[in-house]
Amino acid sequence: MYKSKIAGVGHYVPEKVVTNKDLEEIMDTTNEWIVERTGIEQRRWFDPDKDTVANMGTRAARQALERAQTDVNEIDFIVFATITPDYFFPGSGVLMQRELGLQGIGALDIRNACSGFIYALSTADQFIKTGMYKCILVIGAEIQSSALDKSTEGRSSSVIFADGAGAAIVKRSENGAGILSTHLHADGDFAEELYVKDPGSSRKTRLSQELIDGPTFNLTMNGNTVFKHAVVRFSEVINEALKQNNLSAEDIDLLIPHQANLRISNFVQKQMKLPEDKVFNNIMHYGNTTAASIPIAMSEAWEAGKIKDGDLICMAAFGSGFTWASALMVW
């Protein structure tokens, strides 16, 4: 059985910076209120004339390919994680495939929200382990801002979510580096605690003026429930990965958590007894970009020299579904 590794990472975020002060102009909120509850100071929102989920993924992919010193034609499969595809169907994976000129290879879309990138990475890992593929492009990309209720009524979620894309080139490992294990979980009992109901196919009419005028096209989030479950599941799934590999939290060189809320990340850091320099956070700059948050953070951490050959890297996520996941790897 083969072993897989991340050979290169890249990211792209839209040019439009939206600060907390900007949000003060359109809803009843303050910079202090947002920072205290989320840690977010600014985020990126897409340009409808320039950005799509697919082309943001393409930009991130090209950077990852360059860093991995890999030609685009070496890619033989795509796994694209997003809950905000450009079309109702097909998924954005085939659209990005077209932009990269890779017509003919397989493209799989994953809809696991904030856990999507780790689910996608785990899928790629299995394909490479079995020998089915040698080089897989894994993408996490989202455009959340177009679905947010940017009024005072929707401020609890609209100040959090944002747009961006991250990419990883996953290849066969020729040395000791690589993915040690991945761990995937879900509990559908809590599906309606964080979701967007419409447009859903199980309605008598999928789209109507009544639905459009109603609240079900906007994100619904029970913030307290999400927080209470997140802080438990994060630690559980990190410890699960460490236990399987006979390692401890002290062995982790860098933890890259999904950027959901800085309070959650700080809580997990304390639970795991990790020093601040072993946890990478960038939510203050980009907000919560859902499936894109981990690969964006990983790309930035690599750029900053916080990821080096031989480092033990742990990724963990929790989000809608509820779903939660972790991955442990030697860089």
C-alpha positions in Angstrom: 0.0 0.0 0.0 1.3 3.5 -0.9 1.5 6.5 1.3 0.4 10.0 0.3 1.7 13.4 1.2 0.9 17.1 0.5 3.5 18.2 -2.0 2.4 21.8 -2.2 -0.3 24.2 -1.0 -1.7 27.5 -2.4 -4.6 29.9 -1.8 -6.5 32.8 -3.2 -8.7 35.3 -1.5 -10.8 38.1 -3.2 -9.4 41.6 -3.4 -12.3 43.2 -1.6 -11.5 43.7 2.1 -14.6 44.2 4.4 -13.6 45.5 7.8 -15.8 45.5 10.9 -16.1 49.3 10.5 -17.6 48.7 7.1 -20.2 46.4 8.6 -21.1 49.1 11.2 -22.4 51.2 8.2 -24.9 48.5 7.2 -26.1 46.9 10.4 -26.3 47.6 14.1 -23.0 46.2 15.3 -19.6 47.4 16.4 -16.0 46.4 15.8 -15.6 45.7 19.5 -18.7 43.4 19.5 -17.5 41.4 16.6 -13.9 41.0 17.8 -15.0 40.0 21.3 -17.3 37.3 20.0 -15.4 36.0 17.0 -11.9 37.4 16.9 -12.6 38.6 13.3 -11.3 42.1 12.3 -11.8 41.9 8.6 -12.8 39.4 5.9 -12.9 39.1 2.1 -16.0 39.2 -0.1 -16.0 38.3 -3.7 -16.4 40.5 -6.8 -19.4 39.2 -8.8 -17.7 40.5 -12.0 -14.4 38.7 -11.3 -14.7 35.8 -8.9 -16.4 32.4 -9.0 -16.0 29.4 -6.7 -14.3 27.6 -9.6 -11.9 30.3 -10.7 -10.9 31.0 -7.2 -10.1 27.3 -6.8 -8.1 27.5 -10.1 -6.0 30.4 -8.8 -5.2 28.5 -5.6 -4.5 25.3 -7.6 -2.0 27.1 -9.9 -0.1 28.4 -6.9 -0.1 25.0 -5.2 1.2 23.4 -8.5 4.0 25.8 -8.7 5.1 25.2 -5.1 4.8 21.5 -5.6 6.9 21.8 -8.8 4.2 19.8 -10.5 2.9 20.2 -14.0 -0.9 20.5 -14.3 -1.0 17.5 -16.6 0.3 15.3 -13.8 -3.1 15.7 -12.0 -5.2 12.6 -12.5 -8.1 13.3 -10.2 -9.8 16.3 -8.5 -11.6 16.4 -5.2 -13.5 19.7 -4.7 -14.9 20.7 -1.3 -17.6 23.4 -1.3 -21.2 24.0 -0.1 -21.5 27.0 -2.3 -21.1 25.7 -5.9 -21.4 28.1 -8.8 -24.4 26.1 -10.1 -27.1 24.1 -8.4 -25.6 21.4 -10.4 -23.1 20.3 -11.7 -20.6 20.8 -9.0 -17.7 23.3 -9.3 -15.1 20.5 -9.7 -15.9 20.0 -13.3 -15.9 23.8 -13.9 -12.4 24.1 -12.4 -11.3 21.0 -14.4 -12.4 22.9 -17.5 -10.4 26.0 -16.5 -7.3 23.9 -16.0 -7.7 22.1 -19.3 -8.0 18.7 -17.6 -11.1 17.4 -19.5 -11.4 13.6 -19.1 -10.1 13.1 -15.6 -12.4 12.4 -12.7 -13.8 15.2 -10.6 -15.6 14.7 -7.3 -17.5 17.3 -5.2 -17.7 17.0 -1.4 -20.4 18.8 0.6 -19.3 18.6 4.2 -19.2 22.3 5.0 -16.4 23.3 7.4 -15.1 19.8 7.6 -15.1 19.5 3.8 -11.4 20.0 3.2 -10.4 17.2 5.6 -13.1 14.9 4.1 -11.7 15.7 0.7 -8.1 15.1 1.8 -9.0 11.8 3.4 -10.7 10.8 0.1 -7.6 11.6 -1.9 -5.5 9.8 0.6 -7.5 6.6 0.1 -7.2 6.8 -3.7 -3.5 7.2 -3.5 -3.0 4.5 -0.9 -4.7 1.9 -3.1 -2.7 2.9 -6.2 -5.7 4.1 -8.2 -4.2 7.6 -8.6 -0.7 9.2 -8.2 -1.5 12.9 -8.1 -4.7 14.5 -6.8 -5.8 18.1 -6.6 -7.7 18.8 -3.4 -9.6 22.1 -3.3 -11.7 23.9 -0.6 -13.4 27.0 -2.0 -16.5 29.1 -0.9 -18.5 32.2 -1.7 -20.6 32.7 1.4 -21.1 36.5 1.2 -23.8 36.4 -1.5 -26.0 34.3 0.8 -25.7 36.3 4.0 -28.4 38.4 5.6 -26.5 41.6 5.9 -29.1 43.3 8.0 -29.1 43.7 11.8 -31.3 40.6 12.1 -28.7 38.5 10.4 -25.6 40.0 12.0 -24.8 37.0 14.2 -23.8 35.0 11.2 -23.1 37.6 8.5 -20.1 39.1 10.5 -18.5 35.6 10.5 -18.6 34.0 7.0 -16.5 35.0 4.1 -15.0 34.0 0.7 -11.8 32.4 -0.5 -10.1 29.2 -1.8 -7.3 26.9 -0.8 -5.6 24.0 -2.6 -3.3 21.1 -1.9 -1.4 18.8 -4.3 -1.6 15.3 -2.9 1.0 12.8 -4.3 2.6 9.5 -3.6 5.2 9.8 -0.9 8.7 8.6 -1.8 10.1 9.0 1.7 8.9 8.9 5.3 6.8 12.0 5.0 3.1 11.9 4.5 -0.4 11.5 5.9 -0.4 9.2 9.0 -4.2 9.0 9.4 -7.5 10.8 8.9 -10.6 10.5 11.1 -14.2 11.4 9.9 -17.4 11.7 12.0 -20.9 13.1 11.7 -24.1 13.4 13.7 -27.2 14.3 11.7 -29.3 14.8 14.8 -28.0 18.4 14.8 -28.3 19.1 11.0 -30.8 22.0 11.6 -28.6 23.7 14.1 -26.4 25.1 11.3 -27.9 25.0 7.8 -29.4 26.8 4.8 -32.8 25.2 4.1 -33.5 26.4 0.6 -33.5 25.9 -2.3 -34.3 22.3 -1.4 -35.6 19.6 -3.6 -38.1 18.1 -1.1 -40.5 21.1 -1.3 -43.7 21.0 -3.4 -42.1 23.8 -5.4 -38.4 24.2 -5.3 -38.5 27.9 -6.0 -41.4 30.4 -5.5 -41.8 34.0 -4.6 -43.0 33.0 -1.2 -39.8 31.1 -0.6 -37.6 34.0 -1.9 -39.3 36.5 0.3 -39.0 34.2 3.4 -36.0 33.5 5.6 -35.1 30.0 4.5 -32.5 31.1 1.8 -30.4 32.6 4.6 -28.0 30.8 6.9 -29.6 29.6 10.2 -27.1 29.0 13.1 -27.6 28.2 16.7 -24.4 29.7 17.9 -24.4 28.4 21.4 -25.1 24.8 20.4 -22.4 25.0 17.7 -19.8 26.3 20.2 -20.7 23.7 22.9 -20.3 20.8 20.5 -17.3 22.2 18.7 -15.1 22.5 21.7 -15.8 18.9 22.6 -15.5 17.4 19.2 -12.3 19.3 18.3 -10.4 17.8 21.2 -11.9 14.4 20.7 -10.9 14.0 17.1 -7.4 15.4 17.7 -6.8 13.0 20.5 -8.2 10.2 18.3 -5.6 10.8 15.7 -2.8 11.1 18.3 -3.8 7.9 20.0 -4.0 5.9 16.7 -0.4 6.9 16.0 1.0 6.5 19.5 1.7 10.2 19.8 0.8 13.0 22.3 -0.1 16.6 22.0 3.5 17.5 22.9 4.6 15.9 19.6 2.5 18.3 17.5 4.6 21.0 15.8 1.6 22.9 14.4 -2.2 22.6 14.8 -4.2 24.1 12.0 -7.8 24.2 13.2 -10.8 25.2 11.0 -11.2 28.9 11.4 -14.7 29.0 12.9 -14.3 31.3 15.8 -11.1 32.5 17.6 -12.8 31.7 20.9 -13.1 28.0 19.8 -9.5 27.8 18.7 -8.3 29.4 21.9 -10.4 27.0 24.0 -9.1 24.0 22.1 -5.5 25.3 22.5 -5.9 25.4 26.3 -7.6 22.0 26.4 -4.7 20.4 24.4 -2.1 22.4 26.5 -0.5 23.7 23.4 1.7 26.9 23.4 0.4 29.7 21.2 3.1 29.3 18.6 1.9 25.8 17.9 -1.6 26.8 16.8 -2.1 28.8 13.6 -5.0 31.2 13.4 -5.8 33.7 10.6 -9.5 34.1 11.2 -8.9 37.7 12.2 -7.9 38.5 8.6 -10.3 36.3 6.6 -13.2 35.3 8.7 -14.7 31.8 8.4 -14.3 30.6 4.8 -15.8 27.2 5.6 -14.1 24.4 3.5 -11.4 26.9 2.4 -10.3 27.9 5.8 -7.8 25.1 6.6 -6.0 25.1 3.2 -5.8 28.9 3.2 -4.3 28.7 6.7 -1.9 25.9 5.8 -0.8 27.9 2.7 -0.2 31.0 4.8 1.6 29.0 7.5 3.9 27.5 4.9 4.6 30.9 3.5 5.5 32.2 6.9 8.0 29.3 7.5 5.9 27.8 10.3 5.7 24.4 8.4 9.0 22.7 7.8 10.1 19.3 6.5 9.7 16.7 9.2 7.1 18.7 11.2 4.1 16.9 12.7 1.0 18.8 11.4 -2.5 18.2 12.8 -5.6 19.6 11.1 -9.0 19.5 12.7 -12.5 20.8 11.8 -16.0 21.0 13.0 -19.1 22.3 11.3 -22.5 21.9 9.8 -24.0 18.4 9.8 -22.7 18.2 12.5 -19.5 16.9 11.0 -16.0 16.8 12.5 -12.7 15.5 11.3 -8.9 15.4 11.8 -5.8 14.6 9.8 -2.3 14.0 11.1 0.7 14.1 8.8 4.5 14.4 8.7 5.4 17.3 6.4 
